[in-house]
């Protein structure tokens, strides 16, 4: 997966996230939607993390294709 693929995936996830959030403006969310939003946030975090890894590798003369997605809980730990 190259940077363009990752950015396309991010755009797709953000679009879905916005759609879910807009669908419930002024009303409560269903449990299924809350669960899906949490999953979207985890996937977005992973995509952004992978993109940052690739850019850092490129910046330091390393192969960006050697970067790999990290588990969601590992990425979440680094957000703090």
Backbone as CSV, one residue per row, in Angstrom:
resi,resn,N_x,N_y,N_z,CA_x,CA_y,CA_z,C_x,C_y,C_z
1,UNK,0.854,-1.175,0.000,0.000,0.000,0.000,0.899,1.237,0.000
2,UNK,0.720,2.102,-0.984,1.530,3.320,-1.034,0.786,4.489,-0.377
3,UNK,1.446,5.640,-0.314,0.863,6.809,0.350,-0.492,7.193,-0.244
4,UNK,-0.586,7.114,-1.547,-1.835,7.485,-2.217,-2.974,6.555,-1.789
5,UNK,-2.681,5.258,-1.690,-3.688,4.292,-1.234,-4.121,4.581,0.207
6,UNK,-3.155,4.905,1.038,-3.451,5.207,2.440,-4.316,6.464,2.536
7,UNK,-3.951,7.498,1.791,-4.738,8.728,1.804,-6.152,8.508,1.272
8,UNK,-6.277,7.658,0.269,-7.605,7.321,-0.256,-8.421,6.610,0.830
9,UNK,-7.795,5.699,1.545,-8.477,4.982,2.634,-8.884,5.955,3.733
10,UNK,-8.012,6.889,4.082,-8.332,7.891,5.104,-9.550,8.697,4.667
11,UNK,-9.563,9.143,3.423,-10.693,9.925,2.913,-11.989,9.140,3.001
12,UNK,-11.939,7.884,2.637,-13.120,7.031,2.692,-13.632,6.874,4.124
13,UNK,-12.717,6.639,5.061,-13.099,6.485,6.468,-13.668,7.784,7.039
14,UNK,-13.049,8.909,6.698,-13.532,10.215,7.170,-14.916,10.503,6.613
15,UNK,-15.128,10.187,5.347,-16.454,10.392,4.746,-17.518,9.591,5.493
16,UNK,-17.217,8.342,5.794,-18.168,7.513,6.532,-18.400,8.057,7.942
17,UNK,-17.321,8.507,8.579,-17.437,9.074,9.925,-18.350,10.302,9.910
18,UNK,-18.138,11.188,8.939,-18.966,12.394,8.837,-20.426,12.044,8.586
19,UNK,-20.648,11.063,7.733,-22.016,10.637,7.441,-22.715,10.126,8.711
20,UNK,-22.024,9.319,9.484,-22.605,8.809,10.731,-22.886,9.943,11.717
21,UNK,-21.948,10.860,11.834,-22.130,11.966,12.780,-23.273,12.882,12.347
22,UNK,-23.371,13.176,11.059,-24.416,14.067,10.563,-25.800,13.430,10.640
23,UNK,-25.852,12.135,10.507,-27.121,11.423,10.556,-27.810,11.589,11.915
24,UNK,-27.020,11.837,12.939,-27.570,11.882,14.290,-27.480,13.254,14.951
25,UNK,-27.350,14.299,14.156,-27.305,15.651,14.708,-28.638,15.931,15.409
26,UNK,-28.556,16.284,16.680,-29.748,16.620,17.448,-30.478,15.429,18.036
27,UNK,-30.029,14.229,17.711,-30.636,13.021,18.284,-29.532,12.097,18.765
28,UNK,-29.879,11.181,19.628,-28.884,10.243,20.146,-28.463,9.218,19.103
29,UNK,-27.307,8.660,19.300,-26.804,7.624,18.399,-27.198,6.246,18.919
30,UNK,-27.400,5.337,18.003,-27.666,3.950,18.356,-26.347,3.294,18.752
31,UNK,-26.444,2.230,19.533,-25.236,1.528,19.958,-24.397,1.061,18.769
32,UNK,-25.067,0.594,17.709,-24.336,0.138,16.518,-23.529,1.274,15.904
33,UNK,-24.103,2.464,15.867,-23.393,3.616,15.298,-22.236,4.049,16.191
34,UNK,-22.430,4.005,17.492,-21.327,4.347,18.410,-20.174,3.354,18.237
35,UNK,-20.531,2.089,18.110,-19.510,1.056,17.906,-18.772,1.287,16.597
36,UNK,-19.513,1.600,15.538,-18.896,1.845,14.233,-18.014,3.086,14.265
37,UNK,-18.452,4.143,14.932,-17.626,5.349,15.052,-16.313,5.041,15.763
38,UNK,-16.378,4.252,16.825,-15.154,3.883,17.545,-14.218,3.091,16.637
39,UNK,-14.786,2.181,15.844,-13.979,1.399,14.903,-13.362,2.301,13.836
40,UNK,-14.125,3.242,13.329,-13.595,4.183,12.337,-12.439,4.983,12.915
41,UNK,-12.579,5.437,14.150,-11.501,6.196,14.791,-10.242,5.351,14.937
42,UNK,-10.401,4.086,15.315,-9.233,3.199,15.436,-8.558,2.999,14.080
43,UNK,-9.362,2.762,13.062,-8.791,2.550,11.723,-8.106,3.812,11.202
44,UNK,-8.712,4.960,11.460,-8.083,6.224,11.053,-6.746,6.414,11.758
45,UNK,-6.714,6.141,13.055,-5.457,6.249,13.796,-4.389,5.351,13.183
46,UNK,-4.774,4.139,12.819,-3.822,3.215,12.213,-3.340,3.717,10.852
47,UNK,-4.237,4.235,10.055,-3.846,4.762,8.740,-2.893,5.944,8.874
48,UNK,-3.239,6.888,9.750,-2.358,8.049,9.951,-1.002,7.611,10.481
49,UNK,-0.991,6.640,11.386,0.264,6.132,11.937,1.112,5.506,10.833
50,UNK,0.492,4.708,9.974,1.232,4.083,8.877,1.777,5.150,7.928
51,UNK,0.994,6.156,7.633,1.458,7.224,6.760,2.644,7.965,7.385
52,UNK,2.563,8.245,8.682,3.699,8.896,9.374,4.947,8.021,9.343
53,UNK,4.758,6.707,9.552,5.907,5.793,9.488,6.565,5.846,8.106
54,UNK,5.747,5.788,7.066,6.259,5.804,5.697,7.013,7.106,5.411
55,UNK,6.441,8.222,5.844,7.084,9.521,5.598,8.401,9.636,6.365
56,UNK,8.422,9.135,7.584,9.653,9.180,8.383,10.729,8.307,7.743
57,UNK,10.352,7.137,7.289,11.325,6.260,6.637,11.895,6.929,5.382
58,UNK,11.021,7.535,4.602,11.459,8.219,3.380,12.413,9.368,3.734
59,UNK,12.057,10.129,4.766,12.878,11.274,5.184,14.288,10.846,5.585
60,UNK,14.415,9.661,6.167,15.715,9.208,6.641,16.377,8.204,5.698
61,UNK,15.910,8.216,4.431,16.549,7.406,3.410,16.258,5.916,3.514
62,UNK,15.225,5.550,4.243,14.857,4.145,4.376,13.689,3.823,3.435
63,UNK,13.438,2.563,3.262,12.369,2.098,2.375,11.004,2.291,3.037
64,UNK,10.148,3.153,2.489,8.829,3.367,3.087,7.950,2.116,3.042
65,UNK,8.222,1.219,2.081,7.438,-0.005,1.972,7.732,-0.987,3.108
66,UNK,8.776,-0.728,3.866,9.090,-1.580,5.013,8.210,-1.241,6.221
67,UNK,7.507,-0.112,6.161,6.588,0.264,7.247,5.405,-0.687,7.229
68,UNK,4.880,-0.959,8.413,3.728,-1.861,8.480,2.719,-1.338,9.495
69,UNK,1.449,-1.655,9.260,0.415,-1.208,10.200,0.658,-1.805,11.582
70,UNK,0.470,-0.994,12.580,0.610,-1.476,13.954,-0.770,-1.755,14.524
71,UNK,-0.848,-2.628,15.531,-2.145,-2.919,16.163,-2.776,-1.644,16.724
72,UNK,-4.099,-1.604,16.699,-4.835,-0.416,17.143,-4.475,-0.024,18.574
73,UNK,-4.318,-0.998,19.458,-4.016,-0.650,20.847,-2.628,-0.037,20.992
74,UNK,-1.704,-0.421,20.135,-0.379,0.171,20.154,-0.410,1.602,19.650
75,UNK,-1.190,1.851,18.606,-1.333,3.196,18.050,-2.053,4.097,19.061
76,UNK,-3.098,3.572,19.708,-3.842,4.333,20.723,-2.932,4.767,21.856
77,UNK,-2.010,3.899,22.273,-1.094,4.222,23.351,-0.210,5.406,23.012
78,UNK,0.081,5.580,21.726,0.965,6.662,21.296,0.248,7.979,21.087
79,UNK,-1.080,7.968,21.110,-1.850,9.211,20.896,-1.791,10.123,22.100
80,UNK,-1.548,9.600,23.247,-1.601,10.384,24.469,-0.484,11.320,24.529
